[in-house]
């Protein structure tokens, strides 16, 4: 049944020179531009329970993951760290580099920056205030500038459709490296306009970025926990550059995604780990579909990053414009119920079409939780309770080894890319 249109969003083309696109939003999909939230609650949680990087909070399961990674994936992680570590280091220092010229007094450089970003390959570009409420605790003192240039790079389409596989996982890593280099070039350009630029590397995140991308009008949060952007949906890989340049902020937009995801539910129904929930909840002051980490992580670790929730999203597969046009014309979700959209294979378990899911035993989801040092303390306490630590010199040696392991974990720098490696290899690098 044909739907009435509430509004049509006009967005720039994917690249400079491309024609703009128009996305119709049906009346029954209209909600709130951006994110539905209670600002005072977001403020409270950011002050009392600040967000922290998974590189700090979930180091125990990162170590565990290396016990289940296939050999090919282990090598993929090592290569990514080797190729990324220097760029991550340079990015972290870019904010201290002074501009190369004096800025033109009073000139707004928004359009120049956006045009340069698109020339460098970024398909989505928007500008908003850097929202410190979403900054990771360990990065709060690092942030210098108040304006956030939100830039998204498209992950290769063909490889993404091969999820879950190393063929797809390598493009995930490769996209981060390509956009990191492009981000450094964009920062150089901003300095050539007379302003500072601080690069927030996608391999060493400073914050939860999606709220700022939504505020900059670059999409809305999908039921899969990912940004659904106009051109390439959840294939968007995100990074931010903060600056003190004179720029104009974009506004959040209602793409109809909140209601559309409630109707679609393909990612919820197709998740191998049953980690996505059907109904929205209020979480840290924001209304959203909340991913269940303990159901997601075991599948991601064992099956090359999984990503089924990305693969089966119709906005990722077909683009937001065709999906919303199809909904207006038919009242249906493009591709829903078809093998083309919903089918995927899991290594060792076979192919699963619409309505079919792999089965995992209960102990499949039994993974370590929290920080590695906490796990070490728990293991040490268990040894004490079981009287497994001998008296005398042998017991002293156990204590020294325990102390060394804790010191190594606590002393290591936080780095999202390095966190892909097991603890001993991080220390060696």
Secondary structure, 3 states (H helix, E strand, C coil): CCCCEEEEEEECCCCCCCCCEEEEEEHHHCCCCCCCECHHHHHHHHHHCCCCCHHHHCHHHHHHHCCCCCHHHHHHHHHHHHHHHHHHHHHHHHHHCCCCCCCCCCCCCHHHHHHHHHHCCCCEEEEEECCHHHECHHHCCCCCCCEEEEEEEECCHHHHCCCCCHHHHHHHHHHHHHHHHHHHHHHHHHHHCCCCEEEECCCCCCECCHHHHHHCCCCEECCCCCEEECCCECCEEEEEEEECCCCCCCCCCCCCHHHHHHHHCHHHHHCCCCCCCCCCEEECCEEECCCCHHHHHHHHHHCCCCCHHHHCCHHHHHCHHHHHHHHHHHCCCCCCCCHHHHCEEECCCEEECCCCCCCCCHHHHCCCCCCHHHHHHHHHHHHHHCCCCCCCHHHHHHHHHHHHHHHHHHHCCCCCCHHHCCHHHHHHC
